[in-house]
Every structure is written in C-alpha cells, then in structure tokens.
Amino acid sequence: MSLVIAGERSGVGKTTVTLALLAALRRRGLQVQSFKVGPDYIDPMFHQAVTGRPCRNLDPILTSPRYVQTCFHTHTQTADYALIEGVMGLFDGVEIPGRCQKSKVKSQKSKSSAMAAAYASTAHIAQLLNLPVLLVLDCRHLSGSIAAIVDGYQQFDPDVQIAGVVLNRVGSDRHRQLLTQALDYLQARQGNAPPVLGVIHRQAELTIPDRHLGLVPTAELDDLPRFFDRLADLAEQCFDWDVLLPLFKVNTDGSEGGFDNPGVDTPSLMVQPAPTLADGSFFYPGVRLVAIAVAYDRAFSFYYADNLDLLRQLGADLCFWSPLQDATLPANIQGLYFGGGFPEMFAPALEHNQAVRRAVQAAIRAGMPTYAECGGLMYLAERLIDFEQRAWEMVGVLPCTVAMGDRLVLGYRQATALHPTTLIATGETVWGHEFHRSAIIQEESMGARAANTGAQPLPIAYPLWQTQSLNPDAKPQREGWYGDRLLATYLHLHWGQYPHLAQRFVQQCAAY
C-alpha cells in the first residue's frame, strides 16, 4: 500500500509532516519513494534531498489519470515504502477540463460525491490509486470544533478513506486533551472516527523560509541535513509507527494501486530505456546518444524528473551546468535546455557572467536547438527588471524585456500552437502550467533590434501559443517565442503526456 498526506486546507503543515515522515523512514535505512500531487517543483526538491531519490509529480491535467497510475506503479517497484504529499486542501481541485470529460473515478457514482469539481485534487489522486489518506489539521485555533471538521471531511465523500489524522500545532498538553476528547466524543457518537496517528506541538524553529513563489529551494539553504535530522527526531516522538509503518509499505504482489476504471489514456505511458549499441552509446528510433546541456543551479532548477528521464531514455546525455558560475558551455553539446527557477533573484550574477551569456547567444545564433521554460525565457530575453526596478542584461536572443511585478500569474493552460515549429505542428494542443510574477513589458521589432545592436536579427517570432485557462469566461491569451530551432515559453510542460515533443527535440539535437 502507500499513504496520501493531505491537509484540510493549504498551510496546515503537510509539507513539514511529509518531510518528517520521510526523514524518519530514511533514518531506518529504508528505500522510500515519494510523490507530489500537482505541478509543484520546490516541494519535490525537499523530498529528493531527504530520500536521495527523485520525487515524481502526479498531475492528471498535465498528464492523464492513466499516466498517474502508471507513474506510481513504475516508481514504487524499486522502493520499500512510499508516500504521496497532497496539494492544497483534500478536496480542492478544478472543474474537469474538456479533454478529461471521459475520466471518471468511483466516487462519481456516489450520490454524495463532489468530485466533479475536484478533478486533480488530492482526493482524486487517492481514488485513482485506491490509497488511504492521512489528514493533517492545524489545531492552533481549535478545540471541540475539531470533531465537526473531521466528521465533515470523513462524510463529504465516503469513497475517500481517511486512515487517520495528525493534530498539528498543538499548543499544550491541555490543548491536546481537549482535542482528543472531542474526537473521542465523535467516535462514541458515530462509531467510525479516524484514529489520531500523530500529535505535533508548535515548532516555531522547524520552519522552511519562503518568498514570492513559495518555499526557498534546497540549494539556497544551509545545514539541511541537520534540519532533516531534527524532523526525523520529531517524527519518531510524535507518530504512531505501529499503525503507520504497515500503511507506508509498498505491496510486492503487483496489486499496488487498484487501477480500475483508469480514465483517459496517454499516447505513450512510459518510454522504455533506450537499447545500448555495441559501442556503448544509446539508440532510439533514428537517434544515437546526443549531448544536451541542462542549466541547473540556484537560478534554474525547475525540472520534472520524468522529463529528464524521458530525454535520457530517448538517447540524450544530459550535461548539467551553471549559467551563474561556469565560464563556458559544456563541450561538444548539441542542444540547450533551460528550465524555470529564480533568475530574478540572481540577475546581477547572471549579468556579470558575460562570457557564458555570449556563449549561449553564439550557440543559439549558430542554430543549436534550444528549449526554454519560464525562467529560461527570462534569461534569453534582452533585459530583466527585478523587484527593485533595476535592469540587468541577459542573453539577448529574444527581442523583449521582462519585468518582475506584484501580479501572480498562476494556473493550468490549454495551449494551441498558432504556427508550425520543429517541435509542434500548427493546431496541436498541450496542457501546461504557468506560475510567475514577471511579464513581458517591451517587444522590439526585429528590424529595430538589428538597427540598435548592429547584429543580424535571429528569425524569431511571437506568439507561439494561444492559451486558455480553466475559467471559461477568461479571454484567450497569446504567449511564447519560436524559431527554426528555438522554443521559449512561460508554460511548464510535463512531457509524460507528450513524449513526441521530447523525441522531436532529441532528434533535432542529433541532427545539429
């Protein structure tokens, strides 16, 4: 089996609870596979820092219900224990998007089900995988009312099995007594109240700093091993391990997940490892091993583990490098991949590294295939204006300026390609996710840019996509830059649903 760590709402401490459980399991020398519901990048970084294994995202909008099931099954095969961290509150999801209308889960047969408006919620994932839930509750401002909350969550959708609750941020022993008395009353009245499997008193010193896009990533934090050690101590003291440990144990009989009625299929669920040739290189339909430089440092760290695996399985040798610190690009590469991250936090250092900015610009001008998402798009722009309104020079291959602002652009997008590129055909649609506080505030014409810089303008055009949010009343937006071998977009894509895009990119790099 496995267990889904859910919150009754956002901010209740489910990430801290998840990390504490992971740290305690790893301290016991166990192989633990973690998962994160939704399009999150930063929480999975913390998971991986604890477990030593890449955390996998489970998102049926960016991928599909079938992919979620297959991903979970595939990556639990080599683990002793597994757990899933949820997103937001247990039933917080979205209205089912058009492409997912055929997807159904068991709870939709229930008269009391509200799952039609909770697609991609933690509860939805729990049902897709047929797994129980451990519900984390923030008890700072509660006593007897805890019973009504727990009863409501348990009754709201009977097909969601709540295996137990964690009482978090308990103020004192007396506070704990009031909470447990209320739950004892619920058990006496209903006869089916979930057991208390953890009680955590307020731990002001065990917090992770955050900023404008969520938690501060692991690469920017000092002394993480000591922090995880303290979380493991906390978990050993505060949880009922006699009950929890069997729930975390992965089945070995192939029945993990109970995948009935899986819903929408993916074009290719999980690309298999590429065969090895006699010379030790890899081969995938027409592609030998190619070297792709992946920007990875404190400024660029937003990558789905499945995307990187897919590139490797398609024959790519991933060369990780730092636009912040390296003086040049890796040698003998055939492609560039820039993920998202926080270039705005490190703009002075990115500008200062002129040698590598020139190297990136020269490579793209020479036609090297390049894929950039969000922070990567910002880095390829002419300038980046930070929160203090200071302007910093970036690579300069996209004729635009991006500026940080107060407005958070957040949500899923269905994107339709307006023009043909080597990666995507006109009219082809994908589902992606936007999460940024920057915006393009200036777009220069190619002719004006050439006149200002004296450089021959690159054949780059805007926009690539027409995007539509899940709000049917919202106006479609246009977004994304494209060229013969360049694609730069604010959209974060999970290639598990679109392996052909990754395959085209690898093939394009191999042909370079």
Legacy VTK file of the C-alpha trace (Angstrom):
# vtk DataFile Version 3.0
C-alpha trace
ASCII
DATASET POLYDATA
POINTS 512 float
0.000 0.000 0.000
1.019 3.605 0.489
-0.444 6.672 2.131
-1.515 10.106 0.901
-0.638 13.023 3.204
-3.447 15.551 2.844
-4.355 18.831 4.507
-7.755 20.161 5.440
-6.585 23.313 3.663
-3.385 24.966 2.478
-0.835 25.979 5.079
-1.657 23.345 7.701
1.855 21.881 7.699
1.517 18.879 5.403
4.938 19.506 3.835
6.593 19.523 7.269
4.698 16.359 8.227
5.674 14.700 4.943
9.349 15.591 5.326
9.380 14.402 8.933
7.916 11.044 7.922
10.360 10.713 5.013
13.306 11.596 7.258
12.313 9.011 9.843
11.870 6.298 7.218
15.261 7.067 5.679
16.921 7.037 9.111
15.772 3.424 9.383
17.732 2.641 6.231
14.630 2.125 4.075
14.302 2.862 0.360
11.495 5.408 0.157
9.792 6.711 -2.986
7.902 9.981 -2.654
5.363 11.662 -4.902
3.828 15.133 -5.029
0.325 15.938 -6.264
0.173 18.789 -8.755
2.663 20.856 -10.763
4.939 21.712 -7.826
8.732 21.899 -8.279
10.063 23.030 -4.889
8.432 20.511 -2.531
9.855 17.654 -4.655
13.343 19.169 -4.192
12.972 18.719 -0.430
11.651 15.183 -0.899
14.662 14.256 -3.002
17.072 15.864 -0.542
15.673 13.565 2.167
15.221 10.316 0.250
18.028 10.516 -2.293
15.512 9.559 -5.000
13.765 11.895 -7.475
10.262 12.774 -6.357
7.607 12.196 -9.023
4.737 14.587 -9.778
1.234 13.156 -10.070
-0.892 15.543 -12.111
-3.777 14.232 -14.247
-4.189 17.585 -16.012
-0.601 17.909 -17.190
-0.575 14.181 -17.953
-3.618 11.909 -17.543
-5.236 9.616 -14.962
-3.619 6.596 -16.614
-0.200 8.235 -16.531
-0.632 8.992 -12.807
-1.344 5.321 -12.149
1.485 4.061 -14.329
3.977 6.521 -12.862
3.085 5.473 -9.327
3.268 1.776 -10.141
6.568 2.100 -12.036
8.457 4.020 -9.378
7.264 2.023 -6.374
8.699 -1.195 -7.825
12.180 -0.422 -6.502
11.146 1.034 -3.131
10.319 -0.472 0.240
7.983 2.302 1.270
6.153 5.128 -0.477
4.083 8.179 0.356
2.358 10.961 -1.543
2.182 14.603 -0.470
-1.085 16.208 -1.483
-1.846 19.710 -2.684
-3.954 22.428 -1.028
-6.958 21.031 0.848
-8.054 17.428 0.406
-10.936 18.202 -1.963
-9.507 21.322 -3.625
-9.380 20.712 -7.353
-10.778 22.119 -10.567
-13.746 21.579 -12.792
-12.982 18.726 -15.140
-11.361 20.176 -18.269
-12.808 19.293 -21.636
-10.166 16.790 -22.624
-10.746 14.884 -19.397
-14.517 14.568 -19.504
-14.244 10.832 -20.147
-12.237 10.355 -16.964
-14.310 9.013 -14.113
-13.472 7.711 -10.693
-15.542 5.535 -8.427
-16.692 8.412 -6.262
-18.685 9.909 -9.112
-21.125 7.039 -8.725
-21.817 8.169 -5.193
-24.793 10.460 -4.630
-22.777 12.480 -2.116
-19.740 12.878 -4.346
-18.444 16.335 -5.197
-15.556 15.024 -7.246
-16.843 16.504 -10.482
-15.496 19.850 -9.241
-12.391 18.360 -7.612
-10.521 16.994 -10.601
-6.763 16.733 -9.895
-7.353 17.220 -6.162
-5.577 15.147 -3.534
-8.791 13.160 -3.088
-8.882 12.458 -6.839
-5.325 11.075 -6.741
-6.132 8.978 -3.674
-9.051 7.414 -5.534
-7.136 6.871 -8.761
-4.539 4.927 -6.780
-7.012 3.394 -4.312
-4.994 4.647 -1.341
-5.971 5.851 2.155
-5.410 9.397 3.402
-3.658 10.765 6.469
-5.361 14.108 7.183
-3.257 16.915 8.718
-5.172 19.507 10.751
-3.938 22.874 12.003
-5.200 22.988 15.586
-3.944 26.432 16.596
-7.435 27.922 16.864
-9.467 24.802 17.550
-10.616 22.642 20.420
-14.006 20.942 20.340
-14.669 22.075 16.765
-12.046 19.597 15.589
-14.670 16.860 15.767
-17.017 18.679 13.385
-14.199 19.270 10.901
-13.036 15.654 10.947
-16.605 14.395 10.710
-17.274 16.678 7.750
-14.175 15.551 5.858
-14.968 11.925 6.521
-18.598 12.217 5.416
-18.069 14.506 2.442
-17.047 11.712 0.114
-17.391 8.203 1.569
-15.163 6.798 -1.180
-12.177 8.686 0.242
-10.796 6.571 3.076
-9.304 8.632 5.903
-6.967 6.249 7.723
-6.102 8.697 10.480
-5.446 12.291 11.437
-2.429 14.314 12.539
-3.065 17.069 15.058
-0.531 19.755 14.169
0.487 22.932 16.033
-0.975 21.792 19.335
-0.355 24.445 21.994
-0.105 22.445 25.219
-0.924 19.169 26.905
-4.278 20.648 27.973
-4.964 21.687 24.369
-4.174 18.153 23.233
-6.578 16.762 25.826
-9.421 18.975 24.596
-8.812 17.912 21.001
-8.691 14.194 21.737
-11.756 14.411 23.965
-13.692 15.931 21.078
-12.585 13.135 18.765
-13.429 10.538 21.418
-16.931 12.022 21.514
-17.140 11.722 17.727
-16.102 8.080 17.953
-18.676 7.380 20.666
-21.437 9.038 18.620
-20.535 7.859 15.117
-18.516 4.741 15.827
-16.111 5.374 12.935
-13.928 8.368 13.775
-10.422 8.092 12.295
-7.684 7.465 14.879
-5.145 10.098 15.897
-1.855 8.873 14.389
0.245 11.894 15.198
0.330 14.877 17.538
2.827 17.665 16.886
3.213 20.584 19.254
4.072 24.003 17.889
7.602 24.000 16.485
8.387 27.585 15.544
12.031 26.752 14.896
11.211 23.978 12.404
10.042 26.143 9.536
11.228 26.495 5.950
11.629 30.091 4.700
9.526 31.184 1.761
9.270 34.027 -0.745
7.217 35.184 -3.729
6.794 31.762 -5.415
6.676 29.535 -2.330
9.409 27.823 -0.335
13.045 28.780 -0.805
14.642 25.917 -2.809
17.010 23.473 -1.143
20.091 24.743 -2.996
19.807 28.076 -1.175
19.507 26.651 2.336
22.355 25.798 4.666
22.567 22.830 7.026
19.700 20.830 5.527
21.000 17.500 6.935
20.711 18.869 10.468
17.212 20.184 9.708
16.123 16.775 8.388
17.690 15.095 11.415
15.576 17.234 13.719
12.490 16.397 11.663
13.288 12.687 11.998
13.577 13.115 15.780
10.213 14.852 15.784
8.609 12.085 13.739
9.943 9.337 15.990
8.418 11.041 19.005
5.109 12.223 17.579
3.708 9.484 15.320
2.133 6.093 15.902
4.601 3.995 13.916
2.952 0.685 14.755
-0.001 1.801 12.634
1.791 3.976 10.079
4.658 1.726 9.048
2.451 -1.002 7.516
0.470 1.688 5.666
3.634 3.032 4.021
4.830 -0.431 2.974
4.748 -0.981 -0.782
2.946 -4.098 -1.982
5.145 -6.597 -3.795
2.379 -8.655 -5.375
1.726 -6.251 -8.276
-1.611 -5.108 -6.851
-0.440 -1.656 -5.787
-2.959 0.991 -6.604
-6.076 -0.981 -7.592
-6.182 0.560 -11.061
-9.758 0.028 -12.104
-11.551 2.479 -14.389
-8.378 4.438 -15.177
-9.891 7.034 -17.484
-8.104 8.806 -20.331
-5.146 7.014 -21.873
-1.876 8.701 -22.753
-0.266 8.374 -26.184
2.721 6.638 -24.598
2.628 5.897 -20.913
6.259 5.497 -20.001
9.040 5.441 -22.597
11.201 2.379 -22.085
15.003 2.647 -21.662
16.814 3.011 -24.970
18.718 -0.055 -26.185
22.511 0.025 -25.969
24.614 -0.256 -29.114
27.848 -2.209 -29.415
29.915 0.957 -28.962
28.193 1.669 -25.652
26.027 4.502 -26.948
22.252 4.525 -26.967
19.881 4.288 -29.878
16.244 5.314 -30.123
14.381 5.258 -33.480
16.924 7.064 -35.604
18.791 8.720 -32.723
22.221 7.966 -31.309
23.329 9.420 -27.984
23.272 13.223 -28.090
24.610 15.699 -25.548
22.124 18.262 -24.207
23.291 20.998 -21.805
20.769 21.421 -18.961
21.048 24.664 -16.980
20.947 23.634 -13.334
21.916 25.830 -10.384
20.270 28.157 -7.876
18.767 30.229 -10.705
17.454 27.313 -12.792
16.154 24.241 -11.012
12.535 23.663 -12.073
12.549 20.340 -13.927
10.160 17.397 -13.718
12.118 14.231 -13.006
10.058 12.428 -15.646
11.112 14.955 -18.309
14.788 14.370 -17.600
14.285 10.605 -17.554
12.428 10.742 -20.841
15.273 12.627 -22.519
17.757 10.047 -21.229
15.586 7.175 -22.424
15.369 8.795 -25.838
19.140 8.798 -26.112
20.229 12.089 -24.535
23.299 12.531 -22.384
22.347 15.343 -20.005
25.231 17.701 -19.212
24.300 19.805 -16.175
25.972 23.204 -15.973
25.611 26.572 -14.247
24.842 29.881 -16.015
25.791 31.504 -12.699
29.258 30.020 -12.205
30.549 28.309 -15.347
32.756 30.286 -17.700
31.575 28.450 -20.792
29.096 25.873 -22.042
29.863 22.159 -21.708
31.976 20.835 -24.567
30.564 19.028 -27.598
26.890 19.672 -26.869
24.110 19.558 -29.441
21.232 21.185 -27.566
20.284 23.591 -24.756
17.547 23.100 -22.135
16.668 25.931 -19.735
14.108 25.145 -17.051
12.348 27.549 -14.739
13.624 28.910 -11.459
14.578 32.246 -9.946
16.731 34.228 -12.381
15.298 37.397 -10.839
16.988 36.553 -7.523
20.381 36.129 -9.198
20.161 38.667 -12.013
23.371 40.535 -11.029
25.409 37.327 -11.147
23.793 36.261 -14.431
24.614 39.639 -15.985
28.153 39.554 -14.592
28.878 36.210 -16.270
29.284 37.828 -19.692
31.369 35.008 -21.118
28.666 32.414 -20.716
25.938 34.796 -21.910
27.935 35.338 -25.091
28.467 31.588 -25.438
24.745 30.901 -25.138
23.910 33.633 -27.620
26.513 32.363 -30.084
25.245 28.785 -29.794
21.645 29.809 -30.446
22.688 32.065 -33.322
24.563 29.106 -34.791
21.307 27.153 -34.805
21.739 24.966 -31.726
18.308 23.527 -30.741
17.102 25.291 -27.593
14.111 24.759 -25.316
13.403 27.270 -22.510
10.586 27.480 -19.962
9.616 30.453 -17.770
12.880 31.380 -16.007
14.683 30.135 -19.094
12.635 32.519 -21.259
13.545 35.366 -18.888
17.247 34.529 -19.201
17.113 34.545 -23.005
15.451 37.983 -23.077
17.294 41.277 -23.690
16.878 42.531 -20.122
15.393 41.515 -16.782
13.980 44.184 -14.453
13.940 42.971 -10.835
11.588 43.845 -7.977
13.660 46.947 -7.165
13.211 48.177 -10.760
16.875 47.616 -11.590
17.566 46.431 -15.141
20.038 43.632 -15.845
21.374 42.477 -19.179
20.510 38.900 -20.114
21.438 36.717 -23.125
19.581 38.875 -25.652
18.265 36.401 -28.214
14.594 37.206 -27.524
13.761 40.798 -28.547
11.966 41.681 -25.321
12.338 42.898 -21.758
10.778 41.072 -18.818
9.958 42.765 -15.524
9.021 41.480 -12.090
5.727 42.672 -10.621
3.187 42.074 -7.883
0.731 40.148 -10.053
0.985 36.382 -9.765
0.138 34.543 -12.970
-0.939 31.090 -11.872
-2.906 28.215 -13.314
-3.319 25.494 -15.885
-3.431 26.445 -19.537
-4.569 24.658 -22.651
-2.231 25.930 -25.359
-2.811 25.670 -29.090
0.120 26.200 -31.460
-0.522 29.098 -33.826
2.442 28.351 -36.076
4.426 25.268 -37.081
7.782 24.565 -35.436
10.103 21.585 -35.477
8.630 20.521 -32.106
4.923 21.142 -32.603
2.514 21.445 -35.513
0.008 24.222 -36.125
-3.200 23.474 -34.242
-1.592 20.939 -31.915
-2.670 21.426 -28.291
-0.918 20.775 -24.998
-1.740 21.297 -21.330
0.746 23.311 -19.331
1.030 25.337 -16.148
2.025 28.954 -15.541
3.483 30.223 -12.269
5.379 33.529 -12.394
5.421 37.173 -11.317
7.225 38.501 -14.363
5.737 39.792 -17.590
6.953 40.909 -20.983
6.771 44.706 -20.942
8.570 45.521 -24.179
8.781 43.826 -27.542
11.141 45.212 -30.134
10.710 44.612 -33.818
13.447 42.568 -35.423
14.411 45.473 -37.640
14.652 47.913 -34.721
16.713 45.478 -32.728
19.128 44.924 -35.603
19.493 48.681 -36.066
20.176 49.196 -32.337
22.703 46.402 -31.931
24.213 46.097 -35.364
23.588 42.347 -35.180
21.790 40.292 -37.756
18.365 39.562 -36.226
17.506 35.973 -35.480
14.457 34.545 -37.256
12.388 34.508 -34.049
8.667 35.266 -33.931
5.940 35.878 -31.352
3.492 34.454 -30.322
3.712 30.674 -30.469
0.585 29.769 -28.484
-2.939 30.827 -27.876
-3.657 29.805 -24.305
-6.904 29.338 -22.427
-7.228 28.994 -18.667
-9.733 26.715 -16.951
-12.005 29.715 -16.427
-14.356 29.580 -19.444
-15.041 33.310 -19.099
-11.379 34.288 -19.323
-10.123 35.695 -22.591
-7.576 33.638 -24.530
-4.020 34.913 -24.261
-1.076 34.763 -26.648
2.351 33.731 -25.487
5.685 32.153 -26.428
8.600 32.785 -28.809
9.618 30.390 -31.528
12.177 29.984 -34.282
13.551 27.264 -36.507
15.305 25.553 -33.584
14.155 27.627 -30.614
11.118 27.454 -28.363
10.793 29.767 -25.343
7.588 29.814 -23.317
6.167 30.694 -19.909
4.383 27.325 -19.937
5.786 24.475 -17.896
5.118 21.217 -19.751
5.198 17.658 -18.436
6.414 15.581 -21.372
4.955 12.355 -19.983
1.758 13.206 -21.826
3.632 14.421 -24.908
6.679 12.168 -25.368
6.710 13.017 -29.072
7.808 16.574 -28.181
10.799 15.231 -26.277
11.547 12.810 -29.095
11.450 15.593 -31.690
13.760 17.711 -29.549
16.292 14.879 -29.198
16.112 14.140 -32.923
16.592 17.828 -33.683
19.674 17.911 -31.423
21.050 14.763 -33.052
20.727 16.371 -36.466
22.532 19.532 -35.389
LINES 1 513
512 0 1 2 3 4 5 6 7 8 9 10 11 12 13 14 15 16 17 18 19 20 21 22 23 24 25 26 27 28 29 30 31 32 33 34 35 36 37 38 39 40 41 42 43 44 45 46 47 48 49 50 51 52 53 54 55 56 57 58 59 60 61 62 63 64 65 66 67 68 69 70 71 72 73 74 75 76 77 78 79 80 81 82 83 84 85 86 87 88 89 90 91 92 93 94 95 96 97 98 99 100 101 102 103 104 105 106 107 108 109 110 111 112 113 114 115 116 117 118 119 120 121 122 123 124 125 126 127 128 129 130 131 132 133 134 135 136 137 138 139 140 141 142 143 144 145 146 147 148 149 150 151 152 153 154 155 156 157 158 159 160 161 162 163 164 165 166 167 168 169 170 171 172 173 174 175 176 177 178 179 180 181 182 183 184 185 186 187 188 189 190 191 192 193 194 195 196 197 198 199 200 201 202 203 204 205 206 207 208 209 210 211 212 213 214 215 216 217 218 219 220 221 222 223 224 225 226 227 228 229 230 231 232 233 234 235 236 237 238 239 240 241 242 243 244 245 246 247 248 249 250 251 252 253 254 255 256 257 258 259 260 261 262 263 264 265 266 267 268 269 270 271 272 273 274 275 276 277 278 279 280 281 282 283 284 285 286 287 288 289 290 291 292 293 294 295 296 297 298 299 300 301 302 303 304 305 306 307 308 309 310 311 312 313 314 315 316 317 318 319 320 321 322 323 324 325 326 327 328 329 330 331 332 333 334 335 336 337 338 339 340 341 342 343 344 345 346 347 348 349 350 351 352 353 354 355 356 357 358 359 360 361 362 363 364 365 366 367 368 369 370 371 372 373 374 375 376 377 378 379 380 381 382 383 384 385 386 387 388 389 390 391 392 393 394 395 396 397 398 399 400 401 402 403 404 405 406 407 408 409 410 411 412 413 414 415 416 417 418 419 420 421 422 423 424 425 426 427 428 429 430 431 432 433 434 435 436 437 438 439 440 441 442 443 444 445 446 447 448 449 450 451 452 453 454 455 456 457 458 459 460 461 462 463 464 465 466 467 468 469 470 471 472 473 474 475 476 477 478 479 480 481 482 483 484 485 486 487 488 489 490 491 492 493 494 495 496 497 498 499 500 501 502 503 504 505 506 507 508 509 510 511
